[in-house]
Amino acid sequence: MMRTKISLFDICNNIFLLLIALICTYPFLYIFFLSISDGRSIASGDVVFFPKNPNFEAYQYILTNSSLGIFRGLLNSGIYTAVGTVVALLLTYMTAYVLSRKQIKGRFLIMSLFVFTWVFEAGIIPAYIVLNKLGFVDNWLVMIIPNAINVQFLIITKTFLDGLPTELEEAAKIDGANDFQVMSRVFLPISKPILATIGVFYAVFIWNQYLMPLIYLQNPNLQTIQVMLKRLVISSGDSNTAFRTIIQDGIMLNPGNLKAAAIFVAMVPIVLIYPFVQKYFKKGILIGSVK
């Protein structure tokens, strides 16, 4: 049996990467430790590397207290992310497929127009005037339609489709398939890596949207978890703060507990997507970087 020799470089490299991983992970762990620690320990500064007197009362409080709006914000963000990602993937892939077909006339001009709008953005005020005229203000579709096609992801998807052999299309058409069947039954199944990759990017982008819902969604019932967090966490220095020191089931909860729990609740749902697309993600990233 062949034994693998471990060099000094491998040991140092692994230690270095482990330290980098710990440095990157620690902020998330610290927020989690704060959220489950006793309020007295947080006030005395005892929570650094481990939670003190762990409990989940802060999560119970913020999720069951309807006046905070955390649950409504999570539900809204979840709907916008799910619907927005599906719509964006559908439109991006179909547009990229059409632009990758060499028999389509004027595809270079169309692609140039996409790139032009990507490089030269109109700005917030012209965009607001246009979207207001179109009826998108206080309309949940503002989280779906205006960002349905990201030009950067369109270019990556088109480049991926450009690299696939044209013989696949010719063979399918000889068998009697039309253009839609060629796209949906031949090219779509072999495009899973790129779809998974840009799907994650779209989902994270929509979930983390802050400026757009802040500007266009004035109705509190339509606002996202990010806007709710801003109101609850960043504005908590006001005298009307929603987070106060309370005693629940004999456990002290202070604003530090509640802020950390709210931040962690807003972060976890989108992180849970990654394990389901991990097997495609690495390949998709390589495709995008190489192209």
C-alpha positions in Angstrom: 0.0 0.0 0.0 1.4 3.4 -1.0 1.8 5.9 1.8 1.2 9.5 1.1 4.1 11.7 2.3 2.9 14.8 4.2 5.3 17.7 3.8 6.0 20.6 6.1 4.4 22.9 3.5 1.2 20.8 3.6 1.0 21.1 7.4 1.7 24.9 7.4 -0.8 25.3 4.5 -3.5 23.4 6.4 -2.9 25.4 9.6 -3.1 28.7 7.6 -6.3 27.7 5.9 -7.8 26.6 9.2 -7.0 30.0 10.7 -8.6 31.8 7.8 -11.7 29.6 8.1 -12.0 30.3 11.8 -11.5 34.1 11.2 -14.3 34.0 8.6 -16.6 31.9 10.7 -16.1 33.6 14.0 -18.4 36.7 13.4 -21.3 34.3 12.6 -20.6 32.2 15.7 -20.3 35.3 17.8 -23.7 36.5 16.7 -25.1 33.1 17.5 -23.5 33.0 20.9 -24.9 36.4 21.8 -28.4 35.3 20.7 -28.5 32.3 23.0 -26.6 33.7 26.0 -28.1 35.1 29.2 -28.6 38.9 29.1 -26.6 39.4 32.3 -23.6 37.7 30.7 -23.8 39.9 27.6 -24.1 43.1 29.8 -21.0 42.1 31.8 -19.0 41.3 28.6 -18.5 37.6 29.4 -19.6 36.3 26.0 -16.5 36.1 23.7 -15.8 32.5 22.4 -18.7 30.5 24.0 -22.3 31.2 25.0 -23.1 31.7 28.7 -26.2 30.0 30.2 -27.5 29.1 26.7 -31.2 29.4 26.0 -33.5 30.1 23.0 -35.8 32.6 24.7 -34.7 35.4 22.4 -35.7 33.5 19.3 -39.1 32.6 20.9 -39.6 36.3 21.7 -38.8 37.8 18.3 -40.7 35.1 16.3 -43.9 35.2 18.4 -44.1 38.9 19.0 -46.1 40.1 16.0 -45.5 43.8 16.7 -41.9 43.4 15.7 -42.8 42.2 12.2 -39.9 39.7 12.0 -42.1 36.8 10.9 -43.9 38.9 8.3 -40.6 40.2 7.0 -39.2 36.6 6.7 -42.4 35.5 4.9 -42.2 38.4 2.4 -38.5 37.9 1.8 -39.0 34.2 1.3 -41.8 34.8 -1.3 -39.8 37.5 -3.2 -36.7 35.3 -3.2 -38.5 32.1 -4.4 -40.6 33.7 -7.1 -37.9 36.2 -8.1 -35.3 33.4 -8.5 -37.6 31.2 -10.6 -38.6 34.1 -12.9 -35.0 35.3 -13.2 -33.6 31.9 -14.0 -36.4 31.3 -16.6 -35.9 34.7 -18.3 -32.1 34.7 -18.1 -31.8 31.1 -19.5 -34.3 31.7 -22.3 -32.7 35.0 -23.3 -29.2 33.5 -23.2 -30.3 30.5 -25.3 -31.8 32.7 -28.0 -28.8 34.9 -28.1 -26.5 31.9 -28.3 -28.2 30.6 -31.5 -26.0 31.7 -34.5 -29.0 31.7 -36.9 -30.7 34.5 -34.9 -30.1 37.8 -36.8 -29.3 40.9 -34.9 -28.2 39.0 -31.7 -25.0 41.1 -31.5 -27.0 44.3 -31.5 -29.4 42.9 -28.8 -26.5 41.8 -26.6 -24.9 45.2 -27.0 -28.1 46.9 -25.8 -28.0 44.6 -22.7 -24.4 45.4 -22.0 -25.0 49.2 -22.5 -27.8 49.2 -19.8 -25.4 47.3 -17.6 -22.5 49.7 -17.9 -24.5 52.9 -18.0 -27.2 52.8 -15.3 -29.8 55.5 -15.3 -29.6 56.2 -11.6 -32.0 56.1 -8.7 -34.2 59.1 -9.6 -34.9 58.3 -13.3 -35.5 54.6 -12.3 -38.0 55.7 -9.6 -39.8 57.9 -12.0 -40.1 55.1 -14.6 -41.1 52.5 -12.0 -43.6 54.9 -10.4 -45.3 55.5 -13.8 -45.4 51.8 -14.4 -47.2 51.2 -11.1 -44.4 49.4 -9.3 -44.4 51.6 -6.2 -46.0 49.7 -3.2 -46.3 46.7 -5.5 -44.5 43.5 -4.6 -43.6 42.9 -8.2 -40.9 45.6 -7.9 -38.9 42.9 -6.2 -39.3 40.5 -9.2 -39.5 42.3 -12.5 -36.9 45.1 -12.6 -34.1 42.6 -11.6 -35.3 39.7 -13.6 -32.3 39.6 -15.9 -28.9 40.4 -14.5 -26.6 41.1 -17.5 -23.6 39.6 -15.8 -25.3 36.3 -15.3 -26.8 36.5 -18.8 -23.3 36.8 -20.3 -22.1 33.8 -18.2 -25.1 31.7 -19.2 -24.8 32.7 -22.9 -21.1 31.9 -22.9 -21.8 28.4 -21.4 -24.4 27.7 -24.1 -22.0 29.0 -26.8 -19.6 26.2 -25.7 -22.1 23.4 -26.2 -21.8 21.5 -29.5 -24.3 22.6 -32.2 -24.6 19.0 -33.3 -26.9 18.4 -30.4 -29.4 20.9 -31.9 -29.0 19.4 -35.4 -29.6 15.9 -34.2 -32.7 16.8 -32.2 -34.2 18.7 -35.2 -33.5 15.7 -37.4 -35.6 13.7 -34.9 -38.4 16.2 -35.3 -38.0 18.4 -32.3 -38.9 22.1 -32.5 -36.9 25.0 -31.1 -38.6 24.9 -27.7 -38.2 21.1 -27.3 -34.5 21.5 -28.3 -34.0 24.0 -25.5 -36.1 22.3 -22.8 -35.2 18.6 -23.5 -31.7 18.8 -24.9 -29.9 21.9 -23.6 -31.7 22.5 -20.3 -30.8 19.1 -18.6 -27.0 19.6 -19.3 -27.2 23.2 -18.0 -27.8 22.3 -14.4 -24.4 23.5 -13.1 -24.7 27.0 -14.5 -28.4 27.2 -13.5 -27.6 26.2 -9.9 -24.8 28.7 -9.7 -26.6 31.7 -11.0 -29.7 30.6 -9.1 -27.8 30.9 -5.8 -26.5 34.3 -6.8 -30.0 35.5 -7.8 -31.4 34.1 -4.5 -28.8 35.8 -2.3 -29.1 39.0 -4.3 -32.9 39.2 -3.9 -32.8 38.1 -0.2 -30.3 40.8 0.7 -32.1 43.6 -1.2 -32.3 46.6 1.0 -32.4 49.8 -1.0 -35.1 48.7 -3.4 -37.7 47.7 -0.8 -36.8 50.7 1.3 -37.5 53.1 -1.6 -40.4 51.4 -3.4 -42.3 49.5 -0.6 -43.7 52.0 1.8 -46.5 49.6 3.0 -45.2 47.8 6.2 -47.0 44.7 5.2 -44.9 44.4 2.0 -41.4 45.1 3.5 -38.6 42.6 3.7 -36.7 41.2 6.6 -33.7 43.5 5.7 -35.8 46.6 6.1 -37.3 45.2 9.3 -33.8 44.6 10.7 -32.8 48.2 9.9 -35.8 49.4 11.8 -35.3 47.1 14.8 -31.5 47.0 15.0 -30.0 50.1 13.6 -32.8 52.4 14.9 -32.7 50.8 18.3 -30.8 53.8 19.7 -34.0 55.8 19.6 -36.1 56.2 22.7 -38.9 54.4 20.9 -36.8 51.3 20.4 -38.6 48.0 20.0 -35.9 46.0 21.9 -35.9 46.6 25.6 -34.5 44.6 28.6 -37.2 42.1 29.6 -37.5 39.0 31.8 -39.1 36.0 30.1 -39.5 32.7 31.9 -37.0 33.8 34.5 -34.4 34.6 31.9 -33.1 38.1 31.3 -33.2 39.2 27.6 -31.5 42.5 26.8 -31.3 44.4 23.4 -28.0 42.6 22.7 -29.8 39.2 22.8 -32.7 40.3 20.7 -30.6 42.1 18.1 -28.3 39.1 17.6 -31.3 36.7 17.4 -33.0 38.9 14.8 -29.8 39.1 12.7 -29.2 35.4 12.9 -32.8 34.6 11.9 -32.5 36.9 8.9 -29.2 35.1 7.9 -30.0 31.4 8.3 -32.7 30.8 5.6 -30.6 31.9 2.7 -27.5 30.0 4.0 -29.6 26.8 4.1 -29.9 26.9 0.3 -26.2 26.3 -0.3 -26.0 22.6 0.7 -28.7 21.7 -1.8 -26.8 23.2 -4.8 -23.2 22.6 -3.5 -22.6 19.7 -5.9 -23.3 22.0 -8.9 -21.8 25.1 -7.4 -18.1 24.3 -7.8 -18.5 23.3 -11.5 -20.6 26.4 -12.2 -18.1 28.7 -10.7 -15.3 27.2 -12.7 -17.4 27.6 -15.9 -18.0 31.2 -15.1 -14.4 32.0 -14.2 -12.8 30.1 -17.2 -15.2 31.7 -19.7 
